């Protein structure tokens, strides 16, 4: 379980319709065998010695006998008990997989696949950021006059720890909201401890992710006090830090599924928007099959979140992390899953950033290069990557939901952003989706009279 306030477990049995929505192979016994391709420098963290992380899903609600079965396979506490899925994550010996997969009560048992952040650092230690960079690129200048952007809307930032203790900066760099306004709580899914107080190391792309989600969060809720241009879109949002990257920067799709499930159910009255600036590559059919074999639970958790009205903004992915830099269908998981806003990257043109993944699943495009963000070491940093395109969209959605008091209206927000996106002749949906999300136009255009624009399950 994450280290946070314990809440009652809520587990819903699968239905035929949900199983069909989650995966072609879901709701049947399945033992995958496809080989994984991982960057050689990356040590897969799902296994340690003879123990592995195993996600076990049952055919209906988890009962006492099911818990007893899992307890017989491990001496450790359960890692996570899902609220919206009849599943539990455990740490057990590898031999447990074979027996679980043939057990009549078990729907599937999987070892999760590793996932990665989508950031590239281009510079650091900047005191003065030139005009035209950072958040100003998303055209929210005029609308920013509305001081309550994001008030009353919770955003779950999933990834590394967020440093919620930054209140001002030493080099004349503006303060951001920190604990005084934004960081309301969080949970840790790594077993290591707190979801807060980020480590202050400099990031060295691609494997050291110190400060990744602090930078992401600054794009959502930084509150500029001078001309340094570090200004978030929704400075009044309520931020929740859901930590899934451990101290070695390892993460897998089971942790991602746990955090999404937690945001959907444990934070059901608070969080309306999820930001997922990470993912797993999907360059070819082998990659997609491997994901199906190891990440059903993430797919299921995303389906539950979308059905509950959550808006999920996810980075489309960076080609630098892929094995196929020329693949046309390379949008990462979970961004490519149904109902998720997959955000590709733009340069300042705006034109498509050559480092961004692309494909038919791209929903929107947003700025991804020369982004000036707040680093937890109290300085401004230039970054690029679709990691920083996703929070632009997440912040705009939170601002609009706040304006109309419409929490958990994910489908409504997707429709509205598509209708108000900026596009140009010749822009292909494979690269730009519906176009570049336009913060001011989305804010100033009235919402359509749409049944989905009602808070609650969609």
Secondary structure, DSSP 8 states (H G I E B T S, - for coil): --SS-----------HHHHHHH-TTTTS-----------TT----SEETTEEEEEEEESSS--HHHHHHHHTT-SS--SEE-SSSSEEEEEEETTHHHHHHT-TTEEEEE---B-EE--EEEEEEESS--TT-GGGGGS-TTGGG-TTTTTT-EEEEEES-B-TT----TTS-----HHHHTEEEEEESSSSS-SBS------BTTTB-TTHHHHHHHHHH----STT----S-TT-EEEEEE-S-TTS--BHHHHHHHHHHHHHTTTTTEEEEEE-EEB---SHHHHHHHHHH-HHHHHHHHHHHHTT-EEEEE--BGGGSS-TT-S----BTTTSTT-EEEEEE-SSS-B-TTB--STT--EEEE-SSEEEEETTTEEEEEESTHHHHHHHHHHHHHHHHHHT--S-HHHHHHHHHHH-B--TT--HHHHTT-B--HHHHHHS-----TTSSSS--
